[in-house]
Amino acid sequence: MRTAAPWAVGGLTAVATALSMALDVVSLSFQGQAAVMAGAAVVAGAVAWLTQRDARPRPRGPAPAAAENAPPAQLPPVISHFTGRDALLAELHELFADTSPRRLARASARTAPHVVSVHGPAGVGKSALVTRFAHEIADRYPDGQLYFDLRGGREARVRPEEVLIGFLLALGVRLTTDPGGLPELQKLWWSWARGKRILVFLDNAWDAEQVEAIIPPEPRCAVLVTSRQPLYLRNTHDLRLEGFTQSQGIELLARLAGDERVAADLPAAVDVVELCGHLPLAISICGGRLAARASWTLREMADRLADESRDRLDELEVAEQSDKSVRASLRLSYEDCTAAQRRLLRSFALLDAPDVQGWAAGELLEASPLEGEDLLEALVDAQLVEYSGRDATGATRYRMHDLVRLFARERAEQEDTPERRRRAVERVIDGYRERAERMAAARWPQDWQRHARRRPPAPGEATPMDWLTSERLALLALLGQAAELEAWTLVWRLGRAACSLFHSLRVFWQEWRDVAELTCRAARRLDDPRSLGIALLERAAVLGGQGRPGPAEADARRALGLFEELREDWWTARALREVGMTLRNAGNLDEAQRYFERAIEAFREDGDRWWLARTQRNLGELRLEQRRYTEARGLLEQALATFQANGHAYSHAQALRALGEVMAAEARDLAAQGRTRQAESGFAQAAAVLERAAKTFRLRHEQWEEARCLRAAGEVGDPRNGPRELAHVSRAEEMLVALGDAWGVARTRLSVGRALDRLGRRDEAVTAVESAIESFRSLEDRWWQARALRTLAEVLLDAGRAERAVRPAGEALEIHRALGDEAGAAQAQAVLDRALGAR
């Protein structure tokens, strides 16, 4: 037989005395059956929190940092004093009964995932309940547990696109190019969720629109949602979370204030619960205050609540109107904090960031990071600050409940001067600036200074991708706040670092563009031509990547003019190169080459070997488009030698891929001339070079670059190797679909069409190329649309359909001429002549 714990013996003794006193009070003070029932409720509450003590499960601690490629485990930790929701937990478990290991086979009968929405007023404990339940069923979802705080406000609510991007990145998707809008992200999310068991926890939803796009169609997944109002989602179990019952409130109060103190004064405990409006947040605050004041009795706590203003008492009795009731309770907790804790709370509330890492507390207080985080943890204990989980860098993040933030901002306005408030915010923004610059320089050192070399990461140091994934929302929010403060130097420096990260990682295209716009605005407000030129180059890069070569060229030319006036030789060279890139993207190859040649000469004079080699690669790729293979090979071999000599493995692999493409084009020319033996040797060499480049990127986990190499390997055109080449381009297409690269998928569909044509599968080839044409048209990429039209005409000619080939060949010719692409126009004219001659 199990022996009772010592505390339980003492607790039962205390409760026996308390029960006797309570019954005496009931019999002396009340008459009739109603009074007896009221007394019985008090007794039931006391018995509940004493008899259930030993069965309380211990909360899980924060999970250690996940290993690389491990399923994401993003659930926030369970609060240590969770209580009072046994019935609801049992109801939730019943809803999920068919996901238990013994009944998992029945899940196949479902056609939609479990979706449970828990709604109720602020402070009622929705997030705590769902977090506890999520941890209890987490093992049933081995492919990952995903969490996102939707922030629950009309003005600050999170867009579904942001949530899907965060989830895809957590699952290992590298969104290295613009994934497109919400429909494209949904399809990508559905693809990755298919066949998996993933648990999704969406906290603080504002409306159904935030949630509907995130629900995967996979029946073995599950979605848990909290919100302040019903969402009325399809296939949803809607649960309303009410305030605590009296017995539940007593149990929570006892956990925080101490069992014996509550047992010694049950009527006072009932009064405290009543005055808190049965709201768990308010009860928690009162219990924490009692725990911090060992000399206080429960009656003193109840009396303090009763002596407050009428408005506060009214709100405490109306749980639905929780903002004022929570404000009153928060005031009690706030007054019990130390001066340093109160200052931190007020300053933390001023930040627009949804959550931050612990180091921000030290910046807010002008203290050490350790001291700041200790004070932040004290505020967590006081129920004034919450954990929002661990981010991709392994750091704990902290947030404020919306109502706590409102209360703390009111106190800041009353207690702190405007200048003090501004300085606190600017210190945190500057901390983000310093970290963003460090990460950007680690990822792309050549963007920051001449002759720079990439340093190896320190042991345990977060990668730039992990840092940006973790801090993206905070960074964007603080950039906006810095602009509101008109702290333009901070805006420009933080914006510049963010743009460098977005650019080098090729992620978050819309955010990259927004930040580039804001950085340009800051430079104009600073009236600094150099800063404006740098910002314009960033905006040109993102506009060009999004298929807007006209505005991109205008920005690049304006930046070039500014740097030439300033006699900034290095930046002038970079601007020359960027103008060349925008012209090449628009199909204006002849003019683009002139700017590349000027940039090469400028970098050579400046002595920057990396930028010289990179621009040589760009010009080599342009020479390939012009079919000037000997010149292309020479430029690429020079670039390769530079990258190899300086240890630039990533850039070396990029140049190697371009060289492989040139070698394949040369081999195709040899085959067309009937020089079969030389062509076969060239095909083999080109394939080997491209597969070597792909392997380099594979080992570096650079999936986007690996896919580009595989696509090039599938375009070699070796007649002996058709099935293998089709397999290469098909694999590249799969990778780019998974990465959400809409342009890359269109480009690869064109390669798939060519590979199918070489295998004689003409109908399939036509379908693939027509799909690519439509994609390029929707992306407004006219140059690649023209190339795809020319390819379609060639495939139709190979299939003996000359009549159908005339129209696409003519459309391709018109576009190439409009773009000023003489080489492209000549190729299109040749295809058109073949089609007309074969009719």
C-alpha positions, 0 to 999 in steps of 0.5 A, spaced: 500 500 500 502 506 498 504 511 504 502 518 504 507 523 503 509 528 509 506 534 506 499 530 504 499 528 512 500 535 514 495 537 508 490 532 510 490 534 518 489 542 516 484 540 511 480 536 517 480 542 521 478 547 515 472 543 514 470 542 521 471 550 521 467 551 514 461 546 517 461 550 523 460 557 519 455 554 514 451 551 520 451 558 524 451 563 519 446 560 514 439 557 514 436 552 509 439 547 504 442 553 499 446 554 505 449 547 506 450 547 498 454 553 498 458 550 504 459 543 500 462 547 494 467 550 499 469 543 502 469 540 495 474 545 492 478 544 498 478 536 497 479 537 490 486 541 491 488 536 496 487 529 494 489 531 487 496 533 489 500 527 488 497 526 481 499 532 478 504 531 472 510 535 472 511 539 466 516 538 460 522 542 460 524 546 454 527 541 449 534 541 447 536 544 441 534 540 435 539 536 431 540 538 424 534 535 420 531 533 426 523 534 426 521 541 429 519 541 436 516 548 437 511 547 442 512 552 448 513 549 455 507 547 460 506 552 465 508 549 472 502 551 476 497 548 470 491 546 473 483 545 473 482 543 466 482 535 467 475 535 464 477 539 458 483 535 457 479 528 457 474 531 452 480 533 448 483 526 448 476 523 447 476 527 440 483 524 439 482 517 441 483 515 434 490 517 434 492 513 439 498 508 438 493 502 439 487 505 434 492 509 429 489 504 424 482 507 424 485 514 422 485 512 415 478 512 415 478 520 416 478 524 410 480 531 414 485 532 419 483 533 426 482 541 427 480 543 434 478 551 436 479 553 443 476 560 444 474 564 450 476 571 453 483 574 454 486 571 460 482 565 461 488 560 460 486 558 452 494 557 451 496 554 457 490 548 456 492 547 449 499 547 450 498 542 455 494 537 451 499 538 445 505 536 449 500 530 451 499 528 444 506 530 441 509 523 441 503 521 436 506 526 431 513 524 429 514 528 423 514 535 427 510 539 432 509 546 429 507 553 433 506 560 431 503 565 435 498 569 430 498 575 435 490 576 436 490 583 434 486 586 428 492 591 426 498 586 428 495 580 426 500 575 422 498 573 415 497 566 413 503 567 408 508 568 414 506 562 418 506 558 412 513 560 410 515 559 417 513 552 417 516 550 411 523 553 413 522 549 420 520 543 416 527 544 412 524 547 406 529 552 403 525 558 400 531 560 396 527 564 391 520 568 391 515 562 392 509 566 390 503 568 393 498 564 398 496 559 393 503 557 391 505 557 398 499 553 400 500 548 395 507 547 397 505 546 404 500 541 402 505 537 398 510 537 404 504 535 409 502 529 405 503 522 408 506 526 414 503 526 422 504 533 424 501 537 429 500 544 428 498 549 434 496 556 432 495 561 438 491 567 438 488 567 432 484 573 430 479 570 425 478 564 420 482 567 415 488 567 418 487 559 420 483 556 414 489 557 409 494 553 414 490 547 415 493 541 411 488 536 407 492 530 410 488 526 415 493 524 419 495 531 421 492 535 427 491 543 428 490 546 435 487 553 435 486 558 440 482 565 439 478 570 443 472 568 439 469 562 435 472 561 428 467 557 425 472 553 421 470 547 417 471 540 420 472 543 427 471 541 434 469 548 437 470 548 445 469 555 449 473 555 455 470 559 461 472 562 467 474 557 473 469 554 477 470 555 485 474 549 486 478 550 480 480 557 482 481 555 489 486 549 487 490 554 482 490 559 488 493 553 493 498 551 488 501 558 488 500 561 495 501 554 499 496 549 501 496 550 508 495 558 507 489 556 503 486 551 508 487 555 514 482 560 511 478 557 505 472 563 506 478 568 504 480 564 498 473 563 496 473 571 496 479 572 492 477 567 487 470 571 486 474 578 486 478 575 481 472 574 476 474 566 476 479 569 471 485 564 471 490 570 469 488 574 475 488 568 480 495 567 478 497 574 479 494 574 486 497 567 488 504 569 486 503 576 490 501 572 496 507 567 495 512 573 495 509 576 501 509 570 506 507 574 512 500 576 508 494 572 509 488 570 504 484 575 508 489 581 507 489 579 500 481 579 499 481 585 503 486 589 498 481 587 492 475 589 495 478 596 497 479 597 490 475 602 485 468 601 483 470 600 476 475 595 478 471 591 482 465 591 476 470 588 471 473 583 476 466 580 476 465 580 469 470 576 466 468 577 458 470 584 459 477 582 461 482 588 459 480 592 465 480 586 470 486 584 468 489 591 468 487 591 475 490 585 477 496 586 473 497 593 477 497 588 484 503 584 481 506 590 478 507 594 485 510 587 487 516 588 483 522 591 484 524 597 481 529 594 476 523 589 474 518 595 473 523 598 469 524 592 464 517 591 464 515 598 462 521 598 457 519 591 454 512 593 452 515 599 448 518 594 443 513 593 437 517 586 436 512 580 437 517 577 441 525 577 442 531 573 445 533 575 452 539 579 450 534 585 449 532 585 456 540 588 457 539 593 452 533 596 455 536 597 462 543 598 459 545 592 463 549 586 462 545 580 458 545 576 464 542 581 469 537 583 464 535 575 462 535 574 470 530 580 471 526 577 465 525 571 468 523 574 474 517 577 470 516 570 467 515 568 474 510 574 476 506 572 470 507 578 466 512 575 461 511 569 457 515 564 453 514 563 446 518 557 445 525 556 442 527 559 436 532 556 430 538 558 433 536 555 440 535 561 444 529 562 448 524 567 446 520 572 450 513 575 449 508 579 452 500 578 453 497 584 449 493 586 455 500 586 459 503 590 454 497 595 454 498 596 462 505 596 461 505 602 456 500 606 460 505 605 466 511 607 462 507 614 459 506 615 466 513 614 469 518 615 464 520 621 460 519 621 452 527 621 451 528 615 456 523 611 452 526 613 446 533 611 448 531 604 450 527 602 444 533 605 440 538 601 444 534 594 442 534 596 435 541 598 435 543 591 438 539 588 432 543 592 427 549 590 430 547 582 430 544 583 423 551 586 420 555 580 423 550 575 420 550 579 413 558 579 413 559 572 415 554 570 409 557 574 404 563 578 406 564 581 399 558 585 400 561 589 405 568 590 404 574 589 398 578 583 398 574 580 404 574 572 405 569 568 408 570 566 416 569 559 418 563 559 423 565 559 431 563 553 434 556 553 436 554 560 432 548 560 429 548 560 421 545 566 418 539 562 415 537 560 422 538 567 425 534 570 419 529 565 420 528 566 427 528 574 427 525 576 421 518 578 424 522 582 430 527 585 425 521 588 420 517 590 426 523 594 429 525 597 422 518 600 422 518 602 429 525 606 427 522 609 421 516 612 426 521 614 431 525 617 425 531 614 427 534 614 420 541 612 421 538 606 424 533 605 419 539 605 414 544 601 417 539 595 419 535 595 413 542 595 409 544 589 413 537 585 412 537 586 405 544 583 404 542 577 408 535 577 403 540 577 397 545 572 399 540 567 401 535 569 396 529 568 401 523 572 403 523 576 396 517 581 398 520 583 405 527 584 401 523 589 397 519 592 402 526 593 406 529 596 400 524 601 399 525 603 406 532 603 406 532 608 400 527 612 404 532 613 410 538 614 405 533 620 402 532 623 409 539 622 411 541 626 404 547 621 403 548 620 396 553 614 398 547 611 402 542 612 397 546 609 391 547 602 396 540 602 397 538 603 390 543 597 388 539 593 393 532 595 390 535 594 383 537 587 385 530 585 388 526 588 382 530 584 377 529 578 381 522 579 381 521 580 373 521 588 373 527 589 369 525 596 367 525 599 374 531 595 376 535 598 370 533 605 372 535 604 380 542 601 377 543 607 373 541 612 378 546 609 383 551 609 378 551 616 377 551 617 384 557 613 385 561 616 379 559 623 382 562 621 389 568 618 385 567 611 389 571 607 384 569 600 388 561 602 388 562 604 381 564 598 379 558 594 382 553 599 379 556 597 372 555 590 374 548 591 376 546 595 370 549 589 366 545 584 370 538 588 369 540 589 361 541 581 361 535 579 365 531 583 360 534 580 354 538 586 351 545 582 351 549 586 347 548 592 351 549 588 357 556 586 355 558 593 355 557 594 362 560 587 364 566 589 360 567 596 364 565 593 370 571 588 369 576 593 368 574 597 374 574 591 378 581 589 375 584 597 377 581 596 384 584 590 385 578 586 387 579 579 385 573 576 387 568 581 384 572 581 378 572 573 377 564 574 379 563 579 373 567 574 369 562 569 370 556 573 369 560 575 362 561 568 360 554 566 361 552 572 357 557 569 352 554 562 352 547 565 350 551 569 344 554 562 342 561 565 343 563 559 346 571 560 346 570 567 349 565 564 354 570 558 356 576 563 357 572 568 362 570 562 366 577 559 366 579 565 369 574 566 374 575 558 376 582 560 377 581 566 382 576 562 386 580 556 387 586 560 389 582 564 394 578 558 397 571 560 395 568 553 394 561 556 393 563 561 387 568 556 384 562 551 384 558 556 381 563 557 375 564 550 374 556 549 373 557 555 368 563 552 364 559 545 364 554 548 360 559 551 355 562 545 354 555 541 353 554 547 348 560 546 344 559 538 344 552 539 341 555 544 335 560 538 334 555 533 333 551 538 329 557 538 324 557 530 324 564 530 328 561 524 332 567 522 336 569 529 339 562 530 340 561 524 345 568 526 348 565 533 350 558 530 352 562 526 357 566 531 360 561 536 360 556 531 364 562 530 369 563 537 370 556 538 372 555 532 376 562 535 380 558 541 381 552 538 383 556 534 388 559 540 391 553 544 393 549 537 395 555 537 400 554 544 402 546 543 403 545 548 398 539 545 394 537 551 390 544 551 386 544 543 386 538 543 382 541 548 377 546 544 376 542 538 375 538 542 370 544 543 366 546 536 367 539 534 364 540 539 358 547 536 355 544 533 349 548 527 349 544 522 345 547 516 348 544 518 355 537 521 354 534 517 360 539 519 365 538 526 362 531 526 363 532 523 370 536 529 372 531 535 370 525 531 373 529 531 379 531 538 379 524 540 378 522 536 384 527 540 388 525 546 385 517 545 387 519 543 394 523 550 394 517 554 392 521 557 386 516 558 381 521 561 376 526 555 377 520 550 376 518 554 369 525 554 367 526 546 368 519 545 365 522 547 359 528 543 360 524 537 361 520 538 354 527 538 351 529 532 354 522 529 352 523 531 345 530 528 344 527 521 347 522 522 341 516 523 346 513 529 342 506 530 345 509 530 352 514 535 350 509 539 347 505 539 353 511 541 358 514 546 354 507 549 353 506 549 361 513 553 361 510 558 356 504 560 360 508 560 367 513 565 364 507 569 361 504 569 368 511 571 371 512 577 366 519 574 364 518 576 356 525 574 354 524 567 357 517 566 354 520 568 347 526 562 348 520 557 350 516 559 344 522 558 340 523 551 343 516 549 342 517 551 335 523 546 334 519 541 338 513 541 333 518 541 327 521 535 330 514 532 330 513 534 323 508 539 325 511 545 321 504 549 320 503 549 328 510 551 329 510 558 325 506 562 330 510 560 336 516 562 332 514 568 329 512 570 336 519 569 339 522 573 333 517 579 335 519 579 343 527 578 341 526 584 337 522 588 342 528 586 347 533 588 342 536 581 343 540 580 336 542 573 337 535 571 340 532 574 334 537 571 329 535 564 332 528 565 332 528 567 325 532 561 323 527 557 326 521 561 323 525 560 316 525 552 317 517 552 319 515 556 313 520 552 308 517 545 311 509 547 310 
